[in-house]
């Protein structure tokens, strides 16, 4: 029974109880019989059973003894381990990318016909800025 049905039932019961003294005796007897039949037919409420396996929340113990099984520890530590390994992989990849970029620049400078001292000259720097617009 949802809340709307329950609210309606309470209102009907209240309205009937207000006018109970005004009803004739035969109608009161019929209502009493109907009420007793309804109570007999009412389904017995059964308890609701929910099966829970184990709480796997961060910081929650596996039981009252405080003992956490190895699967519980794995469930808590595996995401942290994956995060650490992923961050280490990203850091290593970025380091390798920077090393490749620096190596490409070194190869371009060393294989060029200009001597490396020309790159340090302010006039050459102005020439490059004028030519490339950077």
N, C-alpha and C positions, 0 to 999 in steps of 0.2 A: 504494500500500500504506500503510494507516494505521499508527499506532504499535502498536495491539493485534495486528494481523496480523504486523507485523515482529517484535514481541516473541515471539509464538508460534513464528515461524520460527526465531529464534535458539535458543529452548528446545529445539525438536525437533532442530536441528542439533547442539546440545550433547549431548543425550541419545544421539543416534546415534553421535557421535564417542566418547563414553565407552565404549560397548559394541562398538566397531568390531573390536577384537582377538578378541572372543568369537564373532563371526559366522562362519558357514561360508563357504568360499571362493566357492561359487556365488552366495550372497546378496550378498556383497561386490561381485562382478562385475556383478550385476544393478543394484545401487545405483549403481555407477560409470557404467554405461550410462545409467541414468535421469538421473543428474546431468548428464552430457554432453548428453543430449537436452534437458533443461530449460534449460541454458545456451544452446543453439542457438536454442531457441524464444523466449527472453527478448526482449522488445521493446527495441529500442534507445532509450535515453532521449534525447529531443530537448531542446534548450535552450528555456527559456521566454522568449518575446519579449513584452515589454510596451511599448506605445507611450506615451511621455510627450511632451506638447507643450511646456510651459514651466512652470517653477516660478513660482508667483505668490504666494509667501510674503513677508511684510513683511521687508525687509532682505536678501532673496535677490537676487542679480544674475541677469541673463538668460543669462549664459554665462561663459566663462572670461576673455573680454576685458574684462568689467566694463561693457560697453555695454548699456544698458537701452532697449528699443524704446519708442515712444510709447504702444503699447497697454499695456505693462508699467507705465509711469508713470501712465497713465490708470486702470489697475486699482488702483494704490496710492493715487492722490490723489482719485479719485471718491468713495469713501466718506467721506473727510475733508471734502470740499467739501459733500457732502449733509448731513453732521452740522453744519457751520458754518452753512449756510443754514437748516436746521431750527431750530437754537438761536436764530438771529437772528429768525426768524419767530415763535417762541414768545415771545421777549423783547418784540418789537413788539406782539404781541397782548395780552400782560399789561399793557403800558403803556397801551394804548388802553382796556382794561377799567377800569383804575384811574382814568383820566381821565373816563370815562363815569360811574363811581360818584360821583366828586367833583362832577362837573357836576350830577348828579341831586340831590345833597344841597344844592348851592348854589341850584339852582332852587327846591327845596322851601322853603329858608330865605327866599329873596328874595320868593317869591310868597305867603308866609304873611302874615296880618294882623298878626302880632306884629313889633315892631321887632327888628332883630338884637341890640340891647343886652339884650333880655329873655333871650336864650339864655345870656348870660354871667352872669346873676344867679344866686346860690346858692339862693335861695328857689325860683326857677322850676325849677332842676335837681332840688331835693328834691321839688317837686310832680310832675315827670315821673316820678321814681323811684317815688314812692308810687302814682301812677296806673297805670304800666305794669308795675311790679314788676321792672324791670331795674336 
